[in-house]
Amino acid sequence: MAHKVVWFDVPVTDLDRAVRFYAAVLEIEIRREHPDMPIAVLAHAEGDVAGCLFRAQDDRPSDHGPLLYFNVDGRLEEAVAAAIEHGGRVLQPPHAIGAFGHRAIVLDSEGNRIALHSE
């Protein structure tokens, strides 16, 4: 079955700061692939759901609305520490979510509410 979510845009106000935040928290490469567009694409494999950080005049970061879960591959405590170190803020510390593993809810460096998830 095909993924129902195929792409996501994370709005940011400072693209360089957001790249540093997400690269540190997720331990992935984030590339500015399109020099004529203010976006940075999160590394992903073929067939994965993918997304980018983007700066646009009309879109603003938000601490309300859909909650994106980012997989931090068994390093939840380290990811939360990296979030704090790179300008984020913890809204809910790491906690169990039943059979679905563990998560922490943080504000990213731009003010977006996101979930850091680990099995």
Number of C-alpha atoms within 10 A of each C-alpha: 3 6 9 7 9 11 11 12 14 20 23 26 18 14 18 14 14 24 24 16 22 22 17 18 25 22 15 13 15 20 15 18 11 10 8 7 11 16 25 24 18 18 15 13 7 6 9 12 13 16 17 19 24 22 21 12 8 6 12 15 17 17 14 10 8 9 12 15 15 15 16 21 13 13 16 23 16 14 22 24 15 19 24 18 14 19 16 21 19 17 13 12 15 19 13 13 12 7 7 10 12 18 25 22 21 23 21 25 24 21 19 21 23 23 22 25 25 20 15
